[in-house]
């Protein structure tokens, strides 16, 4: 990491990172087939999000899939923890609730590979700035 | 490949109105029409729109069907899925314009929740500064340092109308201005992350999900008031938030966004963490500062305010986590944008932690002015188990309980105060018909008793006496004189306590007494608890007509208080019964009665 020297550099850095982080799952020709976020606030971890996270990584590795799996903070749906958000190319993100090891494996095999939803989708009804 | 998904709500409300039958019908129609390869039906969690259930949503076109019956399934499949024509009569009708709305994107319901403070929570990886920067992170700080003078930034914050989100609602811009005007060689920016209200966890979620938002805002505040040092007072019970903050601070330093000469400007700012041991009173700013200095966490009389004499007698600006989380969007999007959201005196949004007897327990963020009914019934999905709403507690131990009659009032600082409660940090605990309000008051008072620092007599001794009276009530030993004393003493404590904790500690009693007077009288006069919570006022008996003599109660009674022969009515011996309620739960024939 080098220091950001001024505002201009910061804007450049943002634009570069925007492409790298946000668009790469939706751009054509990208080798990533999905972006997965696991909500890992204290609440998520207490409900087993760490196991979910590990299970997702293990299954993606086993199938040798190019899936970007990251942790994130609380999504707000405490009643459905652990929650996992999956974004497929050119599609709206889908949030799955109560994702244990078994459901994590199911999400990869059913939704990411075949495009089939599994029960227990958590509806998202908010807008963010 | 599946190209259309039909989502059917599986929430309790929709289930009760035949959602399952709707789903079965849809599945069988899809099978009959040989659509299984391309169309899939899935159950979802609650949409939070229960009064219009069952809800069926189609993606990718986002069609939102309401009040769908099993008979409607055929139209959805034949018209919408096969012919691509939306079923007009099932579309949601906007109550104001009477127009049918074709997709959820245009529904007002989806605009009820607006995330400003929580904008990055659940989106960015909190331990990766690059993700924050990609979402305009540190742009506000960059702009402030290169374009604005400190006074200009303070002016933006003042014009935005942002008020302290810790509960009292002091205008943030005003606070910054006061601290900026005090002459001193050393000043401090303090972030109050001592979140302690029972049921409140919004600050923790922000710090865990988006630590840089707070760090950046603190640096902006430092620039405005002329401080080069920031301190985050965080409770040691939040290890994950602490860990992520430390990672975030380190990453910001590496990018040169904290430290000396930030972004090529002559501005220095760095942040250090101070750990609290979890005392509730340390959320009060003078007690917080005492605690940070290594002294007992006791409040002192104001003035002087921390803005003049704070941390080690230096001018100190203390703001809450959520307040800081609002700063960067205001700088980037402007004061006018922010002040266009909310009510006349309360601008922007507020994060609430929904807890208690509510279906969608969780963290929400709504514009000020949203009604309690919208929060509890639309977003929160209503009361668990279809029970009746009784009350909602806001403002934690300093707040009060609001009733049905307050449900339609807009939430903002002033109206909540008028209704006898307060904004507080944003905990919302929903209670149903099974909750006893006297017992609830006792619960909150127990909390205050534990957390009183003991410095002033009204709070230390007075609250103990209040608790004793409430305890007598729940045991059926109180008289009407006790009730008088309870209210009288509550007012005395309110008027004479030193700090906010004591001044507000009787609020749960006063607000429940105002709204549920009959329950207090019931406990005192008739020795009855209508919610059936106060064990000492309950009697368990067996209805001989209903009892079939299955012996389930007898076998499960932990103290052997039940006797009776097989296939003959049983009997509970009151002298042995400990009122644990197990027999009531085990009886399958509704033969156990519990009454006051």
Interface residues (C-beta under 8 A of the other chain):
Chain A: X1 X3 X4 X5 X6 X7 X9 X10 X11 X13 X14 X17 X18 X20 X21 X22 X37 X39 X41 X42 X43 X45 X70 X71 X72 X73 X74 X75 X76 X77 X78 X79 X80 X85 X91 X92 X97 X114 X115 X116 X117 X118 X119 X120 X121 X122 X123 X125 X126 X127 X128 X129
Chain B: X1 X2 X3 X5 X7 X9 X10 X40 X42 X43 X44 X45 X46 X47 X48 X49 X57 X59 X60 X104 X109 X110 X111 X112 X113 X114 X115 X116 X118 X119 X120 X121 X122 X123 X124 X125 X126 X127 X128 X130 X131 X133 X134 X135 X136 X137 X138 X139 X142 X143 X145 X146 X201 X204 X205 X206 X208 X209 X210 X238 X240 X241 X251 X254 X255 X256 X257 X263 X264 X329 X333 X359 X360 X361 X362 X363 X364 X365 X379
